[in-house]
């Protein structure tokens, strides 16, 4: 069903481009059916219109296919350029900031070691000489 809808959309699109509509062909068929004097002429015109319409659809399809191939090629080239740019930017950032990051990591490790020493010192320190009562007095 979706293929049928897609085909109808393409036909409608081409009829917008060419100005030819299914209604014009239907009107010619009706005229050929109702008036026998123009029947031969109308049938020839209908055949020419259908041949032209089918040729137009085919050529439009070929052009759209070529255009899509060019777009795909351009998108692939742009993707390669973007990837090369990203890699160059990553290398530039790494060269610029890796020293700073290493220094910050070293400082963080030293600070963490200092915290660990403080915690170990607090655990081994003597309890408060004032006892638990000092804390209770502070809160009142």
N, C-alpha and C positions, 0 to 999 in steps of 0.2 A: 504494500500500500504506500509506503514511504517513497519507493522508486517511482510509482505512478505520480505521486504528488510532486516529486523533484522534476520529473519530465514535464509535467504541466507548468511548473514555475519557469522552467527554461523556455518552453514554448511561449509563455506569456511575456517573458523578458525579450525574446527575439521579436515577438510581434510589436512590442513597444519600440524596439530599435527600427524595424522595417516599416512600421505603420500598417502592416498587414494584419488583419484579424480573422479569426474563425468566423465571425459574423459576416464579413464581406464574402467569404467563400459560401457560406450558407445562403446569403442573399442571391448570389449567382446561381446556385443550385435551384433555389425556389423559382427564380426567373426562368431558368431553362425548363423547368418542369411545367410551369404555367403557360409559357408562351412558346409554342413550337417553332415560330419563325426565327427566334434568336437562339434556339437550342444548340445548333452546331457551333455558333460563335461562342456561346457561353461555356460549352464543354471544352473548347480549345483554350479559352481564357482560364478556366478552372485548372486544366492540366498544366498550363504554363505557370500558374500561380503556385500550384502544389509542388512542381519541380523546383521553382525558384525558392519556395519556402523550405523544402527539404535541403536544397543546396545551401541555403543561408544557415540553417541549423547546423549542418555538417561543418561548414567553414567557420562558423562561430565557435563550435566545439573545438576545432583544431586550433584556432587562435587562443582560446581560453587555456587549452592544454599547453601551448607554447609559453604563454604568459606565466602560468603556474610553474613551469620548469625554470623559467628565468627568475622568478621570485624565490624558488627553493634554492637555486644556485647562489643568489645574492644573500639569502638568509644564512646559508652555510658559510659563505665568505665572511659575513659580519660576525658570525659566531666564533670563527677562528680568530678574527681580529680581537674580539672581546676577550677570548680566552688568553691570547698572548698578552693583552693589556693587563688582565687580572694577575697573570703570573709575574709580569714585570713589576706591578704594583706590590704584590706580595713579597717579592725579593727586596724591593726598595724599603718596605716597612720593616722587614726582618733585619736588613742591614742598619737601618736607622735606630730601631728601638730594642734590639736584642740585648745590647749592652746595658741599657737602662733597666730592662726587665730582669736581667741576671742580677744587677745590683739590688733591685727591690726585693727579689726573691731571697738574696743573701741576708738583707736587713730583716725580712720577715722571719727567716729561720733563726737569726740571732735573738729577735724579740720573743719568739716562741720558746727558745731555750731559757731566756731570762724569766719568763713567766713560769716555766716548769721549776726553775730553781726557787723562785719565790714561794710557789705552792709547797714544795718540799720543805722549805725553811719554816713555813707557817705550821705544817703538820708536826714538825719536830720541836717547835717552840714550846716553852712552858705555858701552862694555862694562865689566864689573867689573875693577878694577885687579889683583885677586888672581888672576884667570884661572880656568880650569876646575878647577884643583887645589884651590881652596878648597871647592868643593862635594864633592870626593872625600874631603877630610879630615873634613868634617862628618858623613859617613855611616859613618866607621870608628870 
